[in-house]
Amino acid sequence: MKHLLQWRVWFFGLLSWLIPFISAFAFFNASGELAIAEPLFKSLMVVIGGGVGTALLVLTFRRIDASLASGLVIGGLWLILNLLLDVAVLLPMSGMEFPEYLADIGLRYLMIPIIAVAMGVVANRNT
């Protein structure tokens, strides 16, 4: 639980949401409509989010003892943080209902704790 007190964990968790959110604007035109096909947009957002999240987790685990527990704590925190930011910002912007959001976007955030736990376990074994 001491990991939750480190500002880097919270800051990188915020960046794991903010960087993909900002990058998404590049795929919309001036009138707010998608400039590319929706399936391509969704695929790109998964790749961008996964890449950014993984890179930030690597940076996070450089300064934290890696383990199954730290992966669970950090992954869980980032999952909740990303979901709360989406509910506060993305849902009002998109006009989606919460169940639709969960099915279309929200479940993808489960990648965060999955990758964090895997990194924690593998890094712990290699030390």
VMD Tcl script that draws the C-alpha trace (Angstrom):
set ca {
  {0.00 0.00 0.00}
  {2.98 2.33 0.40}
  {3.05 2.55 -3.41}
  {-0.17 4.56 -3.37}
  {1.60 7.35 -1.50}
  {4.19 7.96 -4.18}
  {3.37 10.94 -6.39}
  {4.92 9.23 -9.43}
  {2.34 6.43 -9.27}
  {-0.54 8.93 -9.30}
  {1.11 11.20 -11.91}
  {1.89 8.34 -14.30}
  {-1.62 6.98 -13.75}
  {-3.01 10.36 -14.80}
  {-0.71 10.41 -17.84}
  {-1.91 6.91 -18.79}
  {-5.34 8.49 -19.31}
  {-4.35 11.98 -20.50}
  {-1.93 11.06 -23.32}
  {-4.37 8.76 -25.16}
  {-7.23 11.22 -24.51}
  {-5.31 14.10 -26.07}
  {-4.02 11.95 -28.94}
  {-7.61 11.01 -29.83}
  {-8.29 14.59 -30.92}
  {-5.91 14.09 -33.86}
  {-8.47 11.71 -35.39}
  {-11.38 14.16 -35.34}
  {-12.07 16.95 -37.82}
  {-12.96 20.55 -36.96}
  {-16.67 19.74 -36.71}
  {-15.99 17.04 -34.11}
  {-16.61 14.04 -36.38}
  {-14.23 11.12 -36.77}
  {-11.93 11.67 -39.74}
  {-11.15 7.95 -40.02}
  {-13.24 4.79 -39.87}
  {-14.48 3.99 -36.36}
  {-12.95 0.46 -36.22}
  {-9.56 1.92 -37.16}
  {-9.94 4.63 -34.52}
  {-10.77 2.07 -31.84}
  {-7.82 -0.10 -32.84}
  {-5.46 2.87 -32.79}
  {-6.69 3.93 -29.37}
  {-6.09 0.44 -27.97}
  {-2.56 0.46 -29.40}
  {-1.83 4.00 -28.17}
  {-3.30 3.32 -24.73}
  {-1.52 -0.01 -24.39}
  {1.81 1.43 -25.52}
  {1.60 4.49 -23.29}
  {0.40 2.47 -20.30}
  {3.13 -0.13 -20.71}
  {5.87 2.50 -21.04}
  {4.59 4.32 -17.93}
  {4.45 1.07 -15.98}
  {8.07 0.36 -16.92}
  {9.03 3.82 -15.60}
  {6.98 3.23 -12.46}
  {8.53 -0.16 -11.68}
  {12.03 1.30 -11.97}
  {11.52 2.98 -8.60}
  {9.20 0.51 -6.88}
  {9.85 -3.02 -5.67}
  {8.16 -5.17 -8.28}
  {5.90 -7.96 -7.10}
  {2.48 -9.45 -7.62}
  {1.18 -7.19 -4.83}
  {2.66 -3.98 -6.22}
  {1.34 -4.87 -9.67}
  {-2.14 -5.39 -8.21}
  {-2.04 -2.14 -6.25}
  {-0.71 0.02 -9.08}
  {-2.82 -1.67 -11.76}
  {-5.93 -1.38 -9.61}
  {-5.28 2.28 -8.84}
  {-4.69 3.15 -12.49}
  {-7.79 1.20 -13.54}
  {-9.98 3.12 -11.09}
  {-8.32 6.44 -11.96}
  {-8.84 5.92 -15.70}
  {-12.46 4.86 -15.25}
  {-13.23 7.84 -13.00}
  {-11.63 10.28 -15.43}
  {-13.65 8.77 -18.28}
  {-16.87 9.06 -16.28}
  {-16.08 12.68 -15.41}
  {-14.86 13.81 -18.84}
  {-15.50 11.34 -21.66}
  {-19.07 10.30 -20.85}
  {-20.40 13.88 -20.80}
  {-18.51 14.66 -24.04}
  {-19.72 11.54 -25.85}
  {-23.26 11.42 -24.51}
  {-22.90 7.67 -23.91}
  {-24.82 5.89 -21.20}
  {-22.66 4.08 -18.63}
  {-23.55 0.50 -19.74}
  {-22.77 1.39 -23.36}
  {-19.50 2.98 -22.25}
  {-18.46 -0.13 -20.30}
  {-19.13 -2.41 -23.26}
  {-17.50 -0.13 -25.83}
  {-14.56 1.39 -23.93}
  {-14.44 0.67 -20.21}
  {-13.60 -3.03 -20.35}
  {-10.45 -2.23 -22.32}
  {-8.97 -0.66 -19.20}
  {-8.65 -4.15 -17.72}
  {-5.41 -4.28 -19.72}
  {-3.85 -1.98 -17.12}
  {-3.93 -4.32 -14.11}
  {-3.22 -7.35 -16.31}
  {-0.02 -5.78 -17.66}
  {0.94 -4.31 -14.25}
  {0.58 -7.67 -12.50}
  {2.55 -9.46 -15.22}
  {5.34 -6.88 -15.03}
  {5.45 -7.10 -11.26}
  {5.67 -10.88 -11.26}
  {8.29 -11.09 -14.02}
  {10.44 -8.29 -12.59}
  {10.28 -9.88 -9.13}
  {11.49 -13.20 -10.52}
  {14.41 -11.55 -12.29}
  {15.74 -9.79 -9.20}
}
mol new
graphics top color blue
foreach p $ca { graphics top sphere $p radius 0.5 }
foreach p [lrange $ca 0 end-1] q [lrange $ca 1 end] { graphics top cylinder $p $q radius 0.2 }
display resetview
